[in-house]
Amino acid sequence: MATAITSLVAIIALRRFAGALGLVDHPNERKHHVGSVPLVGGLAIFIGVLAGACIWGRFQLFGQVLLGTSCVLVLLGALDDRSDLSVRTRLLVQTILILTVIASTGVYIQSLGHIFGYELTLGWVGVPLTVVAVIGLLNAFNMMDGIDGLAGSLALVSIAAIVLFAGPHALRGSLALITLLAIAAIPYLFANLGLMGRKIFMGDAGSMVLGYLLAWTLIRLSQEPGSQLSPVDVLWCVALPVLDTLAVMYRRLRQGKSPFKPDRGHIHHILMGMGLGPRASLVALVALAASMAFLGSVTSSLGLGSGTNLAAFCIFSMVYTVTVTRIWVRQQAGKGMHMAKPLAANDDHVVRPAARQRVNRDSVAEAD
């Protein structure tokens, strides 16, 4: 309760000072929201987590180090929201924080589990793989923060998926941080969806810490002896953010572009290109993410082994990537044909100013 209340109070307070802090998001060619919106949701969520952590006060070394490095990551995100830091700077700081956790706690990806009867231990390779995995997931959530409520809702789905795979007991002790994260995110979702006063956005400070805490929670659980959550199960817990990121980066590389160059080709953009509004897209994507987690749990419960579970995920990944890429290509081709068509004064395809204003009434922003 204290976590939610603190998060709510932080939202109200920070919303007033967003302009003075320079934490305001303005519309541009990629961000189609109406007016300037405070970028304080992530800070408010983390303040709520800190309050809950101080009251809980029973964190072991892993939880303490994770909380400390998360503070630095939130500050990095806030600076990025304010000053638009370079990709190189963000990656450097993120790497240092991850290596700090590994050096302080000894927690990293040491094994990929038993695949077709063989345990794939990684040795020293596990350290760079952990760096890539954590950076990948925190940036995946950052990229998914493109429509109201999406990143926060997907984080709640992932936490629910962890409970589904590993059981409620997995959230005790140092892993209670993601429980606090879920509680602190609820007031933000109300504010972000316009249900509680003036709208706010999460910003990089929030989306990155969501992915960071989830990544380390999944790594810790999947590497514990006797854990019900296998390393392959981890993929299903965060399937949608991971698959969307892989699909987008695959398409960008095929086009000869930087995989980090932002565009409007994410799954939420594709759904809206098919005619869905932001709220309908949000519901559809949350349902899709939950369905992926449920599919993974069914595959895992069949007892066919981690190898079969991994093969199922790989097949699903290929189907997803091919499908969304083809839909995006068709949408782009359709836009090109529409732009090439001469517009008459009475053309029904001309978007009137009033209609354009109605389309943009719900916020749509791209965070990567």
C-alpha positions in Angstrom: 0.0 0.0 0.0 2.8 2.4 0.9 4.4 1.7 -2.5 1.3 2.6 -4.4 0.6 5.7 -2.3 4.1 7.0 -2.7 4.0 6.4 -6.4 0.7 8.3 -6.6 2.1 11.3 -4.6 5.2 11.3 -6.7 3.1 11.5 -9.8 1.2 14.5 -8.5 4.3 16.3 -7.3 6.6 15.6 -10.3 3.9 16.5 -12.8 3.9 20.1 -11.4 7.7 20.4 -11.8 8.2 18.5 -15.1 8.8 21.8 -17.0 11.3 23.1 -14.6 13.2 19.7 -14.7 13.1 19.7 -18.5 11.3 16.4 -18.5 8.6 17.2 -21.1 7.9 15.3 -24.3 7.0 17.3 -27.4 5.2 16.0 -30.5 7.4 15.5 -33.6 7.4 13.4 -36.8 7.5 10.1 -34.8 5.5 11.2 -31.7 2.0 11.9 -32.6 0.5 12.9 -29.2 -1.3 16.1 -28.6 0.6 18.9 -26.7 3.5 18.6 -24.3 3.4 15.7 -21.9 5.4 15.3 -18.6 8.0 12.5 -18.7 7.9 11.8 -15.0 6.2 8.4 -14.8 9.4 6.4 -14.6 10.7 8.5 -11.8 7.4 8.3 -9.9 7.4 4.5 -10.3 10.9 4.1 -9.0 10.3 6.4 -6.0 7.4 4.2 -5.1 9.7 1.1 -5.4 12.3 2.8 -3.2 9.6 3.6 -0.5 8.4 0.0 -0.5 12.0 -1.3 -0.4 12.8 0.8 2.6 9.7 -0.5 4.5 10.4 -4.1 3.5 14.1 -3.8 4.5 14.9 -7.5 4.2 16.9 -7.6 1.0 20.0 -9.8 0.7 23.1 -8.7 -1.2 21.6 -9.3 -4.7 18.5 -7.2 -4.0 20.6 -4.4 -2.5 23.0 -4.3 -5.5 20.1 -4.5 -7.9 18.4 -1.6 -6.2 21.5 0.5 -6.2 22.3 0.0 -9.8 18.7 0.6 -10.7 19.0 4.1 -9.1 21.9 4.9 -11.5 19.9 3.5 -14.4 16.9 5.7 -13.6 19.1 8.8 -13.5 20.6 7.8 -16.8 17.1 7.5 -18.3 16.0 10.8 -16.9 19.1 12.5 -18.4 18.3 10.8 -21.7 14.7 12.1 -21.5 16.0 15.6 -20.9 19.1 15.7 -23.2 18.8 12.8 -25.6 22.0 11.0 -24.8 23.9 9.1 -27.5 23.4 5.3 -28.0 27.1 4.8 -27.1 26.8 6.6 -23.8 23.7 4.7 -22.8 25.2 1.3 -23.7 28.5 2.1 -21.9 26.7 3.0 -18.6 24.3 0.0 -18.9 27.3 -2.3 -19.4 29.1 -1.0 -16.4 26.0 -1.4 -14.2 25.5 -5.0 -15.4 29.1 -5.9 -14.8 28.8 -4.3 -11.3 26.0 -6.7 -10.4 27.9 -9.7 -11.8 31.1 -8.8 -9.9 29.3 -8.0 -6.6 26.9 -10.9 -6.5 28.2 -13.6 -8.8 24.8 -13.9 -10.5 24.9 -14.3 -14.3 23.8 -16.8 -17.0 26.0 -19.9 -16.2 23.8 -22.5 -17.9 21.2 -22.6 -20.7 19.7 -25.7 -19.0 19.3 -29.3 -20.3 18.8 -29.1 -24.1 18.0 -32.6 -25.6 19.6 -34.3 -22.7 22.8 -32.2 -22.4 23.3 -29.4 -20.0 24.7 -26.3 -21.8 27.1 -24.7 -19.4 28.7 -21.5 -20.6 31.7 -20.8 -18.4 33.2 -17.3 -19.0 30.9 -16.9 -22.1 28.0 -16.5 -19.7 29.3 -13.0 -18.6 29.1 -11.3 -22.1 25.9 -13.2 -22.8 24.4 -11.8 -19.6 25.4 -8.3 -20.6 23.8 -8.7 -24.0 20.6 -10.3 -22.5 20.0 -7.5 -19.9 20.8 -4.7 -22.3 18.6 -6.4 -24.9 15.6 -6.7 -22.6 15.8 -3.2 -21.1 16.0 -1.7 -24.6 13.2 -4.0 -25.7 10.8 -2.5 -23.1 12.1 0.9 -24.1 11.2 0.3 -27.7 7.7 -1.0 -26.8 6.9 2.2 -24.9 5.1 3.5 -28.0 1.5 3.8 -27.0 -0.3 4.7 -23.7 -0.1 1.9 -21.2 1.9 -0.6 -23.3 5.3 -0.9 -21.5 3.7 -0.9 -18.1 1.0 -3.4 -19.0 3.6 -5.8 -20.6 5.7 -5.6 -17.5 2.7 -6.7 -15.4 2.1 -9.6 -17.9 5.7 -10.7 -17.5 5.5 -10.6 -13.8 2.3 -12.7 -13.9 4.1 -15.1 -16.3 6.9 -15.5 -13.8 4.4 -16.5 -11.1 2.8 -18.9 -13.6 6.1 -20.6 -14.4 7.9 -20.4 -11.0 5.1 -20.1 -8.5 4.2 -17.2 -6.1 7.1 -18.2 -3.7 9.6 -17.0 -6.3 8.7 -13.3 -5.6 9.9 -13.4 -2.0 13.2 -12.1 -0.6 15.4 -10.1 -3.0 13.0 -10.9 -5.9 10.3 -8.9 -4.1 11.6 -5.9 -6.1 9.4 -6.8 -9.1 6.4 -7.2 -6.8 7.0 -3.6 -5.6 7.5 -2.6 -9.3 4.1 -4.0 -10.2 2.4 -2.2 -7.4 4.1 1.1 -8.1 3.2 0.9 -11.8 -0.5 0.8 -11.2 -1.0 4.5 -10.3 1.2 5.3 -13.3 -1.0 3.3 -15.7 -4.1 5.2 -14.5 -2.3 8.5 -15.1 -0.8 7.5 -18.4 -4.2 6.3 -19.7 -5.8 9.7 -18.8 -7.9 8.3 -16.0 -6.3 10.4 -13.3 -5.8 14.1 -14.2 -3.3 15.3 -16.7 -1.6 12.6 -18.8 2.0 11.6 -18.1 4.5 9.4 -20.0 6.9 6.9 -18.5 10.0 8.1 -20.3 13.3 6.2 -20.7 13.8 6.4 -16.9 10.8 4.0 -16.5 10.9 1.8 -19.5 14.6 0.9 -19.0 14.3 0.1 -15.3 11.3 -2.2 -16.1 13.3 -4.3 -18.4 16.4 -4.2 -16.1 14.6 -5.5 -13.0 12.7 -8.1 -15.0 15.9 -9.3 -16.8 17.8 -9.8 -13.5 14.8 -11.4 -11.8 14.6 -13.9 -14.7 18.3 -14.6 -14.7 18.4 -15.1 -10.9 15.4 -17.5 -10.9 16.5 -19.5 -14.0 20.0 -20.1 -12.6 18.9 -21.2 -9.1 19.3 -25.0 -8.4 15.9 -26.6 -8.3 14.0 -23.7 -9.8 10.8 -24.4 -11.7 11.7 -21.6 -14.2 14.1 -23.0 -16.8 16.3 -20.7 -19.0 14.0 -21.5 -21.9 10.9 -20.6 -20.0 12.4 -17.1 -19.6 11.9 -16.5 -23.3 8.2 -17.1 -23.0 7.8 -14.7 -20.0 9.0 -11.7 -22.1 8.2 -13.1 -25.6 6.4 -10.1 -27.1 9.0 -7.4 -26.3 11.8 -9.8 -27.4 10.1 -10.8 -30.6 9.1 -7.3 -31.6 12.7 -6.1 -31.1 14.2 -9.0 -33.1 11.7 -8.5 -35.9 12.3 -4.7 -36.1 16.1 -5.1 -36.0 15.9 -7.8 -38.6 13.9 -5.6 -40.9 16.2 -2.6 -40.4 19.3 -4.6 -41.1 17.8 -6.0 -44.3 17.1 -2.4 -45.4 20.8 -1.5 -44.7 19.8 0.7 -41.7 21.2 0.8 -38.2 19.2 -1.6 -35.9 19.1 1.3 -33.4 17.6 3.9 -35.8 14.1 4.6 -34.6 11.1 4.3 -36.9 7.4 3.5 -36.9 7.6 -0.2 -37.6 6.9 -1.7 -34.3 4.0 -4.1 -33.7 1.8 -1.3 -32.2 2.4 0.9 -35.3 1.5 -2.1 -37.5 -1.8 -2.7 -35.7 -2.8 1.0 -35.9 -1.9 0.9 -39.6 -4.5 -1.9 -39.9 -7.1 0.5 -38.5 -7.0 -0.2 -34.7 -6.9 2.8 -32.4 -4.3 3.1 -29.5 -6.7 1.6 -26.9 -7.7 -1.3 -29.1 -4.0 -1.9 -30.0 -3.1 -1.9 -26.3 -5.8 -4.5 -25.5 -4.8 -6.7 -28.5 -1.1 -6.6 -27.5 -1.6 -7.4 -23.9 -3.8 -10.3 -24.9 -1.1 -11.5 -27.3 1.6 -11.3 -24.7 -0.5 -13.2 -22.2 -1.3 -15.8 -24.9 2.4 -16.3 -25.6 3.2 -16.8 -21.9 0.3 -19.3 -21.6 1.4 -21.1 -24.8 4.9 -21.4 -23.3 3.5 -22.8 -20.0 1.5 -25.4 -21.8 4.5 -26.4 -23.9 6.6 -26.6 -20.7 4.0 -28.6 -18.8 3.9 -31.3 -21.5 7.2 -32.6 -20.1 8.9 -32.9 -23.5 12.0 -31.2 -22.3 13.7 -27.8 -22.7 14.9 -28.7 -26.2 11.4 -29.1 -27.5 10.3 -26.0 -25.7 13.2 -24.1 -27.3 12.3 -25.4 -30.7 8.7 -24.3 -30.3 9.8 -20.8 -29.3 12.2 -20.6 -32.3 9.4 -21.7 -34.7 7.0 -19.3 -33.2 9.7 -16.5 -33.5 10.2 -17.2 -37.2 6.4 -17.2 -37.9 6.0 -14.0 -36.0 8.9 -12.2 -37.7 7.9 -13.3 -41.2 4.2 -12.3 -40.6 4.7 -8.9 -39.1 7.4 -8.1 -41.7 5.2 -8.9 -44.6 2.3 -6.9 -43.1 4.6 -3.9 -42.6 5.9 -4.2 -46.2 2.4 -4.2 -47.6 1.5 -1.2 -45.4 4.5 0.8 -46.7 3.7 -0.1 -50.3 0.1 1.1 -49.7 1.3 4.3 -48.3 3.6 4.8 -51.3 0.8 4.3 -53.7 -1.4 6.7 -51.8 1.2 9.4 -51.8 1.8 9.0 -55.5 -1.9 9.4 -56.3 -2.8 13.0 -57.4 -5.1 14.6 -54.9 -8.1 16.4 -56.2 -9.8 19.2 -54.2 -12.8 16.9 -53.5 -10.7 13.7 -53.0 -12.2 11.6 -50.2 -8.6 10.5 -49.2 -7.6 14.1 -48.2 -7.4 14.2 -44.4 -9.1 17.3 -43.2 -7.5 19.2 -40.3 -10.5 18.3 -38.0 -10.1 14.7 -38.8 -6.4 14.8 -38.2 -7.0 16.3 -34.8 -9.3 13.5 -33.9 -6.8 10.8 -35.0 -4.1 12.4 -32.9 -6.2 12.8 -29.8 -4.8 9.6 -28.3 -1.0 9.7 -27.8 1.3 7.6 -29.9 5.0 8.0 -29.3 8.1 6.0 -30.3 10.7 5.7 -27.5 13.6 3.9 -29.1 
